[in-house]
């Protein structure tokens, strides 16, 4: 039966499609709405945590701290942009070397090293931002930050949430 189109599968597909599209909307309009919603959600996730008024208030940020965090983020974006370009160039070079019959192990090793070096530079920028953020916030604010905004301590694609990292007063659940 797999791959066979039946009348019931057509009816189910048409009904599901009709429910997903608002009355009178074309498929193109619906796709545009979904794209806009998706972009809005992504922008909210990428928004600096200190720009969220309730988060900033709960942590107790001053205007000066918000300004310093903005400056830190602006510098960081410029630095990351430059290093990311180097990273993607190194990645492309490694892929090209791996795809080439003429590439020696020495060349592949060199391209691998360049990629690791740029990845390390990206990670270092993230670590530097975390350090600077910890210097901008008070000890109390820094301690409260993971509870209020766990994504704030994200480093690349790694965040505190689910990492097993706990405060000094809390023992780890696995007994470590």
C-alpha beads as a LAMMPS data file, in Angstrom:
LAMMPS data file: protein, C-alpha beads

176 atoms
175 bonds

1 atom types
1 bond types

-500.0 500.0 xlo xhi
-500.0 500.0 ylo yhi
-500.0 500.0 zlo zhi

Masses

1 110.0

Atoms # bond

1 1 1 0.000 0.000 0.000
2 1 1 2.956 2.281 0.515
3 1 1 3.175 5.019 -2.089
4 1 1 -0.321 4.280 -3.369
5 1 1 -2.759 7.171 -3.554
6 1 1 -6.200 6.301 -2.227
7 1 1 -9.388 8.312 -2.178
8 1 1 -9.304 8.521 1.628
9 1 1 -5.726 9.877 1.643
10 1 1 -6.738 12.543 -0.889
11 1 1 -9.770 13.560 1.199
12 1 1 -7.689 13.688 4.387
13 1 1 -5.020 15.772 2.636
14 1 1 -7.547 18.224 1.222
15 1 1 -9.296 18.605 4.593
16 1 1 -6.008 19.109 6.434
17 1 1 -4.931 21.692 3.885
18 1 1 -8.253 23.497 4.114
19 1 1 -7.982 23.716 7.890
20 1 1 -4.440 25.105 7.688
21 1 1 -5.296 27.939 5.277
22 1 1 -7.543 30.732 6.523
23 1 1 -10.697 31.228 4.466
24 1 1 -9.967 33.231 1.333
25 1 1 -6.171 33.142 1.723
26 1 1 -3.997 31.877 -1.083
27 1 1 -1.228 29.407 -0.473
28 1 1 1.312 32.150 -1.206
29 1 1 -0.245 34.477 1.397
30 1 1 -0.258 31.687 3.962
31 1 1 3.402 30.907 3.250
32 1 1 4.294 34.594 3.641
33 1 1 2.431 34.750 6.977
34 1 1 4.220 31.633 8.218
35 1 1 7.578 33.070 7.127
36 1 1 6.900 36.361 8.900
37 1 1 5.834 34.522 12.075
38 1 1 8.923 32.349 11.901
39 1 1 11.175 35.397 11.504
40 1 1 9.445 37.172 14.384
41 1 1 9.960 34.166 16.657
42 1 1 13.620 33.920 15.645
43 1 1 14.167 37.628 16.287
44 1 1 12.647 37.312 19.760
45 1 1 14.928 34.374 20.565
46 1 1 17.988 36.246 19.301
47 1 1 17.085 39.458 21.074
48 1 1 19.541 40.396 23.771
49 1 1 18.186 39.184 27.100
50 1 1 18.783 42.606 28.695
51 1 1 16.451 44.198 26.103
52 1 1 13.553 42.250 27.601
53 1 1 12.082 44.705 30.117
54 1 1 10.758 42.064 32.513
55 1 1 14.079 40.176 32.533
56 1 1 16.062 43.383 33.050
57 1 1 13.740 44.431 35.877
58 1 1 13.828 41.010 37.552
59 1 1 17.620 41.008 37.522
60 1 1 17.736 44.667 38.531
61 1 1 19.800 46.118 35.700
62 1 1 20.667 49.803 35.754
63 1 1 20.618 51.978 32.630
64 1 1 24.416 52.085 32.755
65 1 1 24.615 48.275 32.801
66 1 1 22.208 48.030 29.864
67 1 1 24.329 50.517 27.920
68 1 1 27.531 48.599 28.713
69 1 1 25.892 45.313 27.660
70 1 1 24.765 46.944 24.396
71 1 1 28.311 48.171 23.723
72 1 1 29.705 44.723 24.507
73 1 1 27.218 43.096 22.116
74 1 1 27.987 45.582 19.327
75 1 1 31.732 44.939 19.611
76 1 1 31.105 41.209 19.789
77 1 1 28.940 41.183 16.646
78 1 1 31.645 42.933 14.635
79 1 1 34.349 40.584 15.885
80 1 1 32.241 37.457 15.375
81 1 1 31.285 38.515 11.841
82 1 1 34.955 38.729 10.816
83 1 1 35.919 35.421 12.434
84 1 1 32.835 33.636 11.049
85 1 1 33.882 34.622 7.528
86 1 1 37.297 33.075 8.171
87 1 1 35.623 29.990 9.659
88 1 1 33.374 29.392 6.644
89 1 1 36.294 29.975 4.262
90 1 1 38.341 27.404 6.205
91 1 1 35.401 24.977 6.176
92 1 1 34.986 25.342 2.394
93 1 1 38.731 24.843 1.920
94 1 1 38.643 21.631 3.970
95 1 1 35.659 20.286 2.038
96 1 1 37.370 21.120 -1.266
97 1 1 40.557 19.391 -0.105
98 1 1 38.605 16.305 0.969
99 1 1 36.805 16.280 -2.391
100 1 1 40.019 16.548 -4.386
101 1 1 41.841 13.451 -5.565
102 1 1 45.091 15.425 -5.593
103 1 1 44.942 16.556 -1.947
104 1 1 47.552 14.933 0.249
105 1 1 47.119 14.060 3.904
106 1 1 49.424 16.987 4.658
107 1 1 47.129 19.477 2.873
108 1 1 44.026 17.984 4.497
109 1 1 45.739 18.211 7.905
110 1 1 46.623 21.846 7.242
111 1 1 43.019 22.696 6.279
112 1 1 41.764 20.822 9.349
113 1 1 44.088 22.869 11.544
114 1 1 42.868 26.138 9.993
115 1 1 39.254 25.143 10.635
116 1 1 39.958 24.194 14.252
117 1 1 41.875 27.439 14.770
118 1 1 38.966 29.588 13.544
119 1 1 36.457 27.532 15.574
120 1 1 38.623 28.131 18.630
121 1 1 38.703 31.856 17.864
122 1 1 34.885 31.919 17.716
123 1 1 34.660 30.081 21.011
124 1 1 37.195 32.453 22.583
125 1 1 35.083 35.447 21.534
126 1 1 32.051 33.884 23.224
127 1 1 34.016 33.161 26.390
128 1 1 35.365 36.720 26.417
129 1 1 31.803 38.048 26.179
130 1 1 30.705 35.865 29.095
131 1 1 33.631 37.157 31.145
132 1 1 32.837 40.770 30.254
133 1 1 29.158 40.190 31.057
134 1 1 30.111 38.801 34.467
135 1 1 32.188 41.940 35.101
136 1 1 29.284 44.236 34.158
137 1 1 26.787 42.489 36.443
138 1 1 26.943 42.379 40.204
139 1 1 27.564 39.008 41.843
140 1 1 23.897 38.817 42.836
141 1 1 22.734 39.616 39.279
142 1 1 25.160 37.099 37.782
143 1 1 23.922 34.390 40.151
144 1 1 20.290 35.176 39.351
145 1 1 20.803 35.288 35.566
146 1 1 20.647 31.505 34.872
147 1 1 17.320 31.266 36.716
148 1 1 15.757 34.214 34.922
149 1 1 17.298 33.843 31.451
150 1 1 19.105 30.497 30.976
151 1 1 19.889 31.281 27.323
152 1 1 21.845 34.345 28.440
153 1 1 24.794 32.131 29.325
154 1 1 24.754 30.399 25.947
155 1 1 28.127 29.861 24.346
156 1 1 27.605 29.132 20.669
157 1 1 25.044 26.343 20.585
158 1 1 25.793 25.286 24.149
159 1 1 23.827 26.722 27.039
160 1 1 23.686 26.252 30.769
161 1 1 20.261 24.612 30.565
162 1 1 20.585 20.860 30.804
163 1 1 24.362 20.996 31.170
164 1 1 24.446 19.678 34.709
165 1 1 26.188 22.850 35.889
166 1 1 24.860 23.820 39.282
167 1 1 25.570 26.522 41.795
168 1 1 28.014 25.996 44.654
169 1 1 25.220 25.236 47.166
170 1 1 23.482 22.627 45.032
171 1 1 24.921 19.132 44.703
172 1 1 24.642 17.589 41.257
173 1 1 21.829 15.049 40.910
174 1 1 24.185 12.307 39.721
175 1 1 26.272 12.556 42.913
176 1 1 29.270 14.349 41.354

Bonds

1 1 1 2
2 1 2 3
3 1 3 4
4 1 4 5
5 1 5 6
6 1 6 7
7 1 7 8
8 1 8 9
9 1 9 10
10 1 10 11
11 1 11 12
12 1 12 13
13 1 13 14
14 1 14 15
15 1 15 16
16 1 16 17
17 1 17 18
18 1 18 19
19 1 19 20
20 1 20 21
21 1 21 22
22 1 22 23
23 1 23 24
24 1 24 25
25 1 25 26
26 1 26 27
27 1 27 28
28 1 28 29
29 1 29 30
30 1 30 31
31 1 31 32
32 1 32 33
33 1 33 34
34 1 34 35
35 1 35 36
36 1 36 37
37 1 37 38
38 1 38 39
39 1 39 40
40 1 40 41
41 1 41 42
42 1 42 43
43 1 43 44
44 1 44 45
45 1 45 46
46 1 46 47
47 1 47 48
48 1 48 49
49 1 49 50
50 1 50 51
51 1 51 52
52 1 52 53
53 1 53 54
54 1 54 55
55 1 55 56
56 1 56 57
57 1 57 58
58 1 58 59
59 1 59 60
60 1 60 61
61 1 61 62
62 1 62 63
63 1 63 64
64 1 64 65
65 1 65 66
66 1 66 67
67 1 67 68
68 1 68 69
69 1 69 70
70 1 70 71
71 1 71 72
72 1 72 73
73 1 73 74
74 1 74 75
75 1 75 76
76 1 76 77
77 1 77 78
78 1 78 79
79 1 79 80
80 1 80 81
81 1 81 82
82 1 82 83
83 1 83 84
84 1 84 85
85 1 85 86
86 1 86 87
87 1 87 88
88 1 88 89
89 1 89 90
90 1 90 91
91 1 91 92
92 1 92 93
93 1 93 94
94 1 94 95
95 1 95 96
96 1 96 97
97 1 97 98
98 1 98 99
99 1 99 100
100 1 100 101
101 1 101 102
102 1 102 103
103 1 103 104
104 1 104 105
105 1 105 106
106 1 106 107
107 1 107 108
108 1 108 109
109 1 109 110
110 1 110 111
111 1 111 112
112 1 112 113
113 1 113 114
114 1 114 115
115 1 115 116
116 1 116 117
117 1 117 118
118 1 118 119
119 1 119 120
120 1 120 121
121 1 121 122
122 1 122 123
123 1 123 124
124 1 124 125
125 1 125 126
126 1 126 127
127 1 127 128
128 1 128 129
129 1 129 130
130 1 130 131
131 1 131 132
132 1 132 133
133 1 133 134
134 1 134 135
135 1 135 136
136 1 136 137
137 1 137 138
138 1 138 139
139 1 139 140
140 1 140 141
141 1 141 142
142 1 142 143
143 1 143 144
144 1 144 145
145 1 145 146
146 1 146 147
147 1 147 148
148 1 148 149
149 1 149 150
150 1 150 151
151 1 151 152
152 1 152 153
153 1 153 154
154 1 154 155
155 1 155 156
156 1 156 157
157 1 157 158
158 1 158 159
159 1 159 160
160 1 160 161
161 1 161 162
162 1 162 163
163 1 163 164
164 1 164 165
165 1 165 166
166 1 166 167
167 1 167 168
168 1 168 169
169 1 169 170
170 1 170 171
171 1 171 172
172 1 172 173
173 1 173 174
174 1 174 175
175 1 175 176
